[in-house]
């Protein structure tokens, strides 16, 4: 269990657009996850096209955006500075907990897998989707509670302080943000056949209900009189970076503002996606109803013609 430690960050230059690109690192786990995620998805799409089936380009783009966002958040300058500046960590937090899960859910990987996997693995996947565990993890009130309460547990317990000092806890925090975000977003905005799917009005309600929680948490962090992470950020001022590091309290206020503003912004995007899906679903339902009525009318007309004969 390695320490994140000040030695890993003591020579970093001032954080700006240049350092965002120049401080990229090759983190093994994010690299492996990204390569396999993109590769397996691309293999599924190619398999469909080879047998003459189509796959929406928008879903492939959404999956690519999600995997790219995951890699950027965990390997770029955001990852290099996420233990140096709370504001940078907060940007990373929002990308991992909102942008990545939302994009991956729109990519519909489960549907792609069900259409391309061999028979035996497809049966295993279907058994998992219908298992009791999947139903529990897809229960909307549970996923909503996890999504809105876990950030409070992260920042107002010893968890965040431990993530600054221990590599394993730091990496598991990243995993937690993506997993909890996926559990919340997937049944609501995704198109995969997952348990926990609810009617569109309830999906919109859940989305709207998340906005005050992000705003309240952001405002709370902005108004804190104590620093998140304890003495971690003040101690960094004693090293070589002290010449450019902002005041920890100013940076914490900026971090709270990022959480507040970014949460509302992504929430609005989420709401727009849901609204579009709702409209499309209503249009498809109307088309199905029109076809049903046309069939009934055709049958009635045919029955009338036979009666006249």
N, C-alpha and C positions, 0 to 999 in steps of 0.2 A: 504494500500500500504506500505509494510514493506521495511526497508532499508537493503541492504546487509551489510553495516557497517563493521568497523574494528573489532568489538567485535566477529563477527562470524569467524574470521580468525586469531585472535591474538595468539593462542596457537599452531598453526600448526608447525610440525617439518620440517626439511629440505626436500625438494621434491626429492625423488629418487624412485627406483623400489619398495622399501618396503612401502613407504608412499602411493604409487599408490594403493596398495592393502589394506593397513591398514586404509585408510581414506575414505572407502566406506560409503555412507549414504543411507538412505531410503527416497528418494524424492517421494512423493505421486503421482504426475502427471506422471513422467516417468515410475514408476512402474505399474500404471494402464494401461497406453498406451501399454507398452510392454506385459503385461499379456493378455490383450484383443487382441492385434495384433497377438501374437503367437497362442493364443487359438482359435480365429475365423478361422485363416488360417488352423490350424491343423484339425479343425472340417470340413472345406470344403474338405480337402484331404481325410479324413476318409469317408466322405459322398460319394465321387467319387468312392473310392475303394470298398465300400460296394455294390454298384450297378454294379460293374464289370468294371468300367472305369479306365483308367490309368492317372497318373499325373507325369510329369518328376521330378525325384529326384533333378536334378540340380536347378529347380525353388524353391523347398522347402528349399534347402540349402541356396540359395541366399536370400530368405526371412528371414531365421533364422540368417544369417550373418548380414543383415541390422538391424533387431530388436536388436540383441546383441550389435552391434556397437552403436546404439542409446542409449541403457541402460548404456553401459560403459561410453560414453561421458557425460552423464547427472547425473550419480550416483557414479562413481568411484573417485579415487584421482584427475582425470582431472577436475571433477566438484568442488571438494573441493578447488583446487588451481587456478581455472580459473579467480578469481579476485585478486590473489596474484602475479602471474607471467603472463605477456603478452604472453610469449612463450608457456606456457601451454594452455592458452586460444586459441592460434592460432592452436595448434594441435586439440583442441576440435572443432574449427571452420571448419577445413578441413574435419574432420570426419562427422560432421553434414551436411555440404553443399555438399559433394562429395561422400564419402563412403556410407553413409546411403541411399541417394536417388538412387544412382546407383544400389545398392544391392536390394532395395525394388522394383525398376522397373523391374529388371530381374526376380523377383518372380512372376510377372503377377497376382496380386491379383484380378484385375477387371475381367480377363478371368475366374479365379476360381469362383468368385462370380456369374458370368453369367451362369456358368454351374451347380451351386449348389443351388442358391436361389429359393424359391417358385415363382410361376408365378407373383403375384402382385409386390413384391419387385424387381423382375427382370425387369418388365415393368418400374418401377420408375427409376431404374438405367440406363436403355436404354434411357429413356426420358432425364435424366440428361446428358448423354454422347452426345446426339444430340442437346442439348440446345445451345442457343446463347452464354451464359456465358462460357460453355465449349469450344466453338470454339474460343472465345476471349482469354481465358487463355491458350489455346493450340497453339496460333499463334506464330510460331517460332521466327520471329524478335522481338516480344514483350518479350517472355521468355528469349531470348538471352540478350536483353538489361537489363532486371531485374537481370539476373544472373551475368553479368560482372560489372554492375554499382552499385548495392546495397552494395557491400563491401566498395566501395569508400565513399558512403553516411554513412555507419556505422562508419568508422574510422576517417573521416574528417568532422564530424558534432558533435553536442552535444549528439548524440545517444549513442555512446560508453561510454562516461563519465556517462550518466544517467544509463546505464546498470550496471555500477560498484556500483552505490549508491542506486538503487531501485530494489527490488526483482521482481516486476511485469515486468519492462522493461527488466530485465535480462532474465527472462523466455520467454518473447515474442521474444527476440532476437534469442533464440534457435529455437523457432517455425518458425520464419522467415527464418532462414538458411535452415531448412529442407524443408519448403514449396517451397521456390524459387528454391532450388536444384531439387525438385521433378518436378516442372513445366517445368524445362529445360530438365532434363534427361528422363522423362517418355515417351514423344512422340518420342524421338530420339533413345533411346536404348531399351525401353520396348517393349514387345510383345503384350500388351493389345490393344484392338480396340479403341484408343483414337483419337479425332480430332487433327489436326496439324501434322499428320504423313507425312513425306516427303521422297523423294527418297534417297537411300543410299549415293550417291555422295554428296548431300547437307548436310546430317547428318555428314559426315566426315569433310566437310568444316566448319560447325559450331563448331565441336570439336576442329579443328586446330585453329580456330579464338579465342577460349577462352584462349589458352596458353599464348599469349603475354600479355593479360590483367592481369593474375595472376602474371606473372613475373614482369611486370611494377609496379604493386601495391606493391609487395614484395620489390623491389628495392627502391621504394619511401619511404616505411616505414623504411627501413634500413638507408636511408640517412636523415631522419627527424631530424631537430635540436631541435624540441619541442617534449615533451613526449605525447603520446596518453594517454588519461585519466587525463590530467592536473597534479595536485599535488597528485593524489591518490597513485601511487606507491612510490614516495619519502616519503610520510607520513608513509607508512608501515615500513620504515627503523627506525622510531623513536620508534617503539614498540619492543616486545620481539623477533620478527623475524629478526630484523636488523642485528643480528650476522651472519646470513647465506644468507640473500637475496642478489642476485647479483646487481650490479649497474644497475639502471633502463634503462640507455641508452644501455648498453651491452645487456640486456635482450630484448630490443626493436629491436636491430639489429638481434639478434637470431630469434625473432618472424618473422621479415621480410624474413629472409632466409628460415624459415620453410614454410611460405606461398609460396614463390617462388619455392622451391624444391618440396614440397609435391603437389603443384598444377600441376607441370609438370609431376611428377610421376603418379598421379592418372589420369591425362589427357592421358598419354601413355597407361595406362591400359584400359581406356575408348575407346581409338582409336583401341586397339587390339580387344576388344569386338565387336565394330562396324565392323571391318574388317572381323571377323569370321562370324558375322551375314550376312554381305554382300555376302561372299563366299557361305554360306549355301543357301541364298535366290537365288543366281544365279544358283546353282546346282539344286534346286527345280524347278526353272523356265525352266532350260534346260530339266529336266525330263518331265515336263508337255509338253514342245514343242515336245520332242521325241514321247511321247504318242499320241499327236495330229497328227503328221506326220505319225505314224504307222497306226492310224485309217484311215487317208486319203488314204494311200497306200492300206490298206485292202479293202476299199470301191472301189478304182479304179480297183483293181484286180478282185473283185467280179463282178463289172460291165463289165469288159472285158470277164470274163468267161460266163456271161449271154449272151453277144453279140455273142460269138462264138457258143453258143447253138442255 
